[in-house]
């Protein structure tokens, strides 16, 4: 099956597949439930259908969270990611 290599966002074409994340990725990264993600989608969180599955562009997710008063979720996810990176670096440095 032929896949779309480019997707139009805000009037510009961007390379699609590698930039797209799944529902599961969004839920894990933002630490939100499936029902919360579905509610956000109903409220206008941008997504694209690929092979009948929803895909998300991180740049659009972040923009939507900021514009709709959910910036705290994005900030919490960034802090979680930084802590994980710090822990991995510490473990590698100390060979744990």
C-alpha positions in Angstrom: 0.0 0.0 0.0 1.3 3.4 -1.0 1.8 5.8 1.9 1.8 9.6 1.9 5.3 10.9 2.3 4.3 14.5 2.8 1.5 16.0 4.9 0.3 19.6 4.6 0.3 21.5 7.9 -0.5 25.1 8.2 -0.2 25.4 4.4 3.2 23.9 4.3 4.2 20.4 3.3 6.3 18.5 5.8 7.9 15.0 5.7 5.4 12.8 7.4 6.1 9.3 8.7 9.1 9.9 10.9 7.5 12.9 12.5 4.3 11.1 13.3 3.7 9.5 16.7 0.9 7.2 17.8 -1.8 7.6 20.4 0.2 5.4 22.7 3.3 7.5 22.3 1.3 10.7 23.1 -0.4 9.1 26.1 3.0 7.9 27.5 4.9 11.1 26.8 2.2 13.3 28.3 1.2 10.9 31.0 -2.4 11.1 30.1 -5.1 8.4 29.8 -6.8 7.3 26.6 -10.0 9.0 27.6 -8.1 12.3 28.1 -6.5 12.0 24.7 -9.8 11.2 23.1 -11.4 14.2 24.8 -8.5 16.4 23.5 -9.1 15.1 20.0 -12.8 16.0 20.3 -11.8 19.4 21.5 -9.6 20.0 18.4 -6.2 18.4 19.1 -4.8 18.0 15.5 -4.3 14.5 14.2 -3.9 12.8 10.9 -5.3 9.4 9.8 -2.7 7.0 8.4 -4.0 3.5 7.5 -7.1 4.2 9.6 -5.0 5.0 12.7 -4.6 8.4 14.3 -1.1 9.9 14.1 0.2 13.1 15.7 2.9 15.6 14.9 4.7 16.7 18.1 4.9 20.3 16.9 1.1 20.4 16.5 0.5 18.7 19.8 2.7 21.2 21.6 1.1 24.1 19.9 -2.4 22.9 20.7 -1.6 22.3 24.3 -0.1 25.8 24.7 -3.0 27.4 22.9 -5.7 25.6 24.9 -4.4 26.1 28.4 -2.7 22.7 28.8 0.9 24.0 28.8 1.4 22.4 32.3 1.1 18.9 30.7 3.7 19.7 28.1 6.1 21.1 30.7 5.6 18.1 33.0 6.4 15.8 30.1 9.6 17.7 29.3 10.7 17.5 32.9 10.0 13.8 33.0 12.0 13.3 29.8 14.9 15.4 31.2 14.9 13.4 34.5 15.0 10.1 32.5 18.0 11.4 30.5 19.8 12.5 33.6 19.2 9.1 35.3 20.4 7.2 32.2 23.5 9.4 32.1 24.2 8.8 35.8 23.7 5.0 35.4 26.0 4.9 32.4 28.6 7.1 34.2 28.5 4.9 37.3 27.9 1.6 35.4 24.8 0.7 37.3 
